[in-house]
């Protein structure tokens, strides 16, 4: 950990971004379905938090129910993903780019490692 409390270099934060779209076609509502005692979205959040590697664990979602489950699991959800980045064919890179920019604005910090 750096003097400023971050794990990144030069005061930049290390951020985990977990994409979780609400419109799954194959398994509807999969991110909020219970699995072994918690919503499915809770498992990657717990893994990221327990790793101790990240200053922030952020879920990028377009869905309020997923956002509530993610927040209850310890992640940050300070924004909602816009509809243009939440369809079946959206590539991952623009989703991550949006999530980092939105987190930086909400947190007032810069991400160095994502």
C-alpha positions in Angstrom: 0.0 0.0 0.0 1.3 3.5 -0.9 1.5 6.4 1.6 -1.7 7.8 0.1 -3.6 4.6 0.9 -3.7 3.4 -2.7 -2.2 0.2 -4.2 -1.4 1.8 -7.5 1.6 3.7 -8.6 2.0 7.4 -8.0 -1.3 7.8 -6.2 -3.3 6.2 -9.0 -5.9 3.7 -7.8 -6.1 0.1 -8.7 -9.7 -0.7 -9.8 -11.5 -3.9 -10.5 -14.4 -3.5 -13.0 -17.0 -6.3 -13.1 -19.4 -5.9 -16.0 -23.0 -7.2 -15.2 -25.6 -6.6 -17.9 -29.3 -7.0 -16.9 -30.5 -8.4 -20.2 -29.1 -11.9 -20.3 -30.9 -14.0 -22.8 -29.6 -17.5 -22.0 -30.1 -17.4 -18.2 -32.5 -14.6 -17.4 -31.6 -12.5 -14.3 -28.5 -14.7 -13.8 -26.6 -12.0 -11.9 -29.1 -11.8 -9.1 -30.1 -15.5 -9.0 -29.1 -17.2 -5.7 -26.1 -19.6 -6.0 -24.7 -21.3 -2.9 -26.1 -18.7 -0.5 -25.5 -15.4 -2.4 -26.5 -13.8 -5.7 -24.3 -14.8 -8.6 -22.8 -11.3 -8.8 -21.7 -11.6 -5.2 -19.1 -14.3 -6.0 -16.7 -12.3 -8.2 -17.2 -9.3 -5.9 -16.2 -11.3 -2.9 -13.2 -12.7 -4.7 -12.0 -9.3 -5.8 -12.5 -7.8 -2.3 -10.9 -10.7 -0.5 -7.8 -10.6 -2.8 -6.7 -7.3 -1.2 -5.4 -6.2 -4.6 -7.9 -3.4 -5.4 -8.6 0.1 -4.0 -12.1 -0.1 -5.5 -14.3 -2.9 -6.8 -16.8 -1.4 -9.3 -19.8 -3.1 -11.0 -20.8 -1.7 -14.4 -24.5 -2.4 -14.9 -27.6 -1.0 -16.5 -29.9 -2.7 -14.0 -31.1 -1.4 -10.6 -31.6 -4.8 -9.1 -28.1 -5.9 -10.0 -26.8 -2.6 -8.6 -28.5 -3.2 -5.3 -27.2 -6.8 -5.1 -23.7 -5.6 -6.0 -23.8 -2.9 -3.4 -25.1 -5.3 -0.8 -22.1 -7.5 -1.7 -19.6 -4.7 -1.0 -19.0 -3.3 -4.5 -19.4 0.2 -5.7 -22.1 1.1 -8.2 -21.8 4.9 -8.5 -23.2 5.1 -12.0 -25.5 3.1 -14.5 -24.2 1.9 -17.8 -25.9 3.6 -20.7 -28.2 1.6 -22.9 -25.8 2.0 -25.9 -23.3 -0.1 -23.9 -25.7 -2.7 -22.6 -26.8 -4.8 -25.6 -25.9 -8.3 -26.7 -23.1 -7.2 -29.1 -21.3 -4.5 -27.2 -17.6 -5.3 -26.9 -16.0 -5.3 -23.5 -13.4 -2.5 -24.1 -15.9 0.4 -24.4 -17.8 -0.9 -21.3 -14.5 -0.9 -19.3 -13.5 2.5 -20.7 -16.9 4.0 -19.6 -16.8 2.4 -16.2 -13.3 3.7 -15.4 -14.2 7.3 -16.6 -17.5 7.2 -14.6 -15.7 5.9 -11.5 -13.0 8.5 -11.7 -15.6 11.3 -12.0 -17.6 9.9 -9.1 -14.6 9.1 -6.9 -12.6 12.2 -7.7 -9.6 10.0 -8.2 -7.6 8.6 -11.1 -7.3 4.9 -11.9 -3.8 3.6 -12.8 -4.4 -0.1 -13.0 -7.7 -1.7 -14.1 
